[in-house]
Amino acid sequence: MSLRRGKMVKYCSECGAELKVNANFCDNCSSQIKTGISNKKIAVIAIISIIIIAVLSILLVWYSGFFNNLDDLGYSNSEYGFGFNPPAGWTKDTSGTLGVIVIFYSPINDDFSENINVIRDVLPIGISLSSFVDIGVDQCYNLYTDFSLISSNPRTVNGMNAYEIVYTYNQGIYELLGKQVVVEKNSELILLTYTAEIEDYNVYFSEFEQSVNSLKIV
């Protein structure tokens, strides 16, 4: 191989004749032109590619298992495939009242105990998460006494789409303030709701947010 007037010239490795550009066979001896990459190099590249694919597959399995593991959470539900860390010292109620999967009550022994309840739902086909929340808010005006929506905003929870609403309503003699976070993954919905008397709302608000941010849906 040599240069001639800026052009690279190749010669047949068998007979030494000059080769035409991009020729596959020598015009002089009909020998097949050898490429720059040997079969040995091709085999090495193939082996390296297989090793890289295997390592990436192992990492993918590990990554999936790590983030789908619910065993490290304070509360998990294998039936519905979710879990989170409830506030420490709160009492758990799994009686299933009114379709609620679980309720956690604060340790403060007031007439009304701050609580976090969790329900599960499914996002209907063709309905966005924001529309689902809007429909729920409209129903609340009929379900709760003096219901008033304070805010409604999108958010994310551990990379999952979510929506939160903050509202007030009356329950008998109690004036309550609530926050509900609706988290969606593959059309599965987990709704976490924190409710407290208005004057006590901030007592456990940060604990509720920590619980929300620990949520995993598998």
C-alpha positions in Angstrom: 0.0 0.0 0.0 1.4 3.4 -1.0 0.3 7.0 -1.9 0.2 8.3 -5.4 -0.6 11.9 -6.0 -2.6 12.0 -2.7 -4.4 8.8 -3.4 -3.9 5.6 -1.5 -2.8 2.7 -3.8 -3.3 -0.9 -2.7 -1.5 -4.0 -4.0 -2.5 -7.6 -4.1 -0.9 -9.6 -1.2 -0.6 -12.7 -3.4 1.0 -11.4 -6.7 1.8 -7.7 -5.9 -0.3 -6.3 -8.7 -1.9 -2.9 -8.3 -5.6 -3.2 -7.2 -8.5 -1.1 -8.4 -10.3 1.1 -5.9 -12.9 -0.9 -3.9 -12.0 -4.2 -5.8 -13.0 -7.4 -4.2 -10.7 -9.6 -6.4 -7.3 -9.1 -8.0 -7.6 -8.6 -11.8 -4.2 -10.3 -12.3 -4.4 -13.5 -10.1 -8.1 -13.5 -9.1 -7.2 -13.7 -5.4 -9.8 -12.4 -3.0 -8.8 -9.1 -1.5 -8.3 -9.4 2.3 -10.0 -6.8 4.4 -8.3 -4.8 7.0 -10.1 -6.7 9.8 -9.0 -10.3 10.3 -11.3 -13.1 11.4 -9.5 -13.1 14.7 -10.3 -9.5 15.3 -13.9 -10.0 14.4 -14.1 -12.9 16.9 -12.6 -10.7 19.6 -15.0 -7.9 18.9 -17.9 -10.4 19.0 -16.8 -11.8 22.4 -16.4 -8.3 23.8 -19.9 -7.4 22.6 -21.4 -10.5 24.2 -19.7 -9.6 27.5 -21.0 -6.1 27.4 -24.5 -7.3 26.7 -24.3 -9.8 29.6 -23.1 -7.2 32.1 -25.8 -4.7 31.0 -28.4 -7.5 31.4 -27.2 -8.2 35.0 -27.2 -4.6 35.9 -30.8 -4.2 34.5 -32.0 -7.1 36.6 -30.3 -5.7 39.7 -31.7 -2.2 39.1 -35.2 -3.6 38.6 -35.0 -5.8 41.7 -33.6 -3.0 43.8 -36.4 -0.5 43.0 -39.2 -3.1 42.9 -38.3 -4.4 46.4 -40.8 -3.5 49.0 -39.3 -5.4 51.9 -37.3 -2.4 53.1 -40.5 -0.3 53.6 -42.4 0.1 56.8 -45.7 -0.9 55.2 -46.2 -3.0 52.0 -49.1 -4.6 50.2 -48.2 -7.5 48.0 -51.8 -7.8 46.6 -51.8 -4.3 45.1 -48.0 -4.0 44.7 -47.1 -0.9 46.6 -45.5 0.2 49.9 -44.3 3.2 51.8 -42.9 4.3 55.1 -45.7 5.5 57.4 -44.8 8.0 60.3 -43.2 6.2 63.2 -45.5 5.4 66.1 -48.7 5.6 64.2 -51.4 3.0 64.6 -52.3 0.8 61.6 -55.9 -0.1 60.7 -56.4 -2.6 57.9 -60.1 -3.3 58.5 -61.0 -2.0 55.0 -63.6 0.5 56.0 -65.2 2.2 52.9 -62.8 0.6 50.6 -59.7 2.0 52.3 -56.7 -0.4 52.1 -55.0 0.9 55.2 -55.3 3.9 57.6 -52.6 5.2 59.9 -53.6 7.2 63.0 -51.3 9.6 64.8 -50.4 8.9 68.5 -51.9 12.1 69.7 -55.0 11.3 71.7 -57.3 14.2 70.7 -60.9 14.0 69.8 -59.9 13.9 66.2 -56.7 12.0 65.3 -54.6 13.1 62.3 -54.6 10.2 59.8 -53.3 9.0 56.5 -55.5 6.7 54.5 -54.6 4.8 51.3 -56.9 3.6 48.6 -56.2 2.1 45.2 -57.9 2.9 41.8 -57.3 2.4 38.1 -57.0 5.2 35.6 -59.7 4.8 33.0 -58.7 4.4 29.4 -58.6 7.8 27.6 -58.7 9.8 30.9 -55.7 11.9 31.9 -54.5 12.0 35.5 -55.5 15.7 35.8 -59.0 14.9 34.4 -59.4 12.0 36.9 -58.5 14.4 39.7 -60.9 17.0 38.5 -63.7 14.5 38.4 -62.9 13.5 42.0 -62.9 17.1 43.1 -66.4 17.6 41.6 -67.7 14.6 43.6 -66.2 16.0 46.8 -68.5 19.1 46.6 -71.4 16.7 46.9 -69.9 14.3 49.4 -68.5 16.7 52.0 -70.0 19.6 53.9 -68.6 23.0 53.0 -65.9 21.5 50.8 -63.5 24.1 49.4 -60.6 23.4 47.1 -57.5 25.4 48.0 -55.0 24.2 45.4 -54.6 21.5 42.7 -51.2 20.9 41.1 -49.2 18.2 39.2 -46.1 16.8 40.8 -43.8 13.7 40.7 -43.2 11.0 43.3 -40.1 8.9 42.8 -40.2 9.6 39.1 -43.9 8.7 38.8 -46.6 11.1 37.6 -48.7 12.4 40.4 -51.3 15.1 41.3 -52.0 16.7 44.6 -55.0 18.7 45.9 -55.4 20.6 49.2 -58.8 21.3 50.5 -61.0 22.1 53.6 -64.3 20.7 54.7 -66.4 20.1 57.8 -67.1 16.8 59.5 -69.6 17.4 62.3 -68.0 19.8 64.7 -64.6 19.5 63.1 -63.1 21.9 60.6 -60.7 19.8 58.6 -57.8 20.4 56.3 -56.7 17.6 53.9 -54.1 16.9 51.3 -54.5 14.1 48.8 -51.7 12.9 46.5 -52.7 10.7 43.5 -49.8 8.7 42.1 -49.9 6.9 38.8 -47.8 4.1 37.4 -48.9 2.1 34.3 -52.6 3.2 34.9 -52.5 1.9 38.5 -53.3 4.6 41.0 -52.4 4.9 44.7 -54.1 7.7 46.6 -52.6 8.9 49.9 -54.7 11.3 51.9 -53.7 13.2 55.0 -56.4 14.7 57.1 -56.2 16.9 60.3 -58.0 19.6 62.1 -57.0 23.0 60.5 -55.1 24.1 63.6 -53.1 20.8 63.8 -52.5 20.3 60.1 -48.8 21.3 60.2 -48.0 19.1 63.2 -47.5 16.0 61.0 -47.4 17.6 57.5 -43.7 16.9 57.0 -44.1 13.3 58.1 -46.9 12.9 55.5 -44.7 14.2 52.8 -41.9 11.8 53.8 -44.4 9.0 53.5 -45.5 10.1 50.1 -41.9 10.4 48.8 -41.1 6.9 50.0 -43.9 5.4 48.0 -43.0 2.5 45.6 -45.4 0.9 43.1 -44.3 -2.3 41.4 
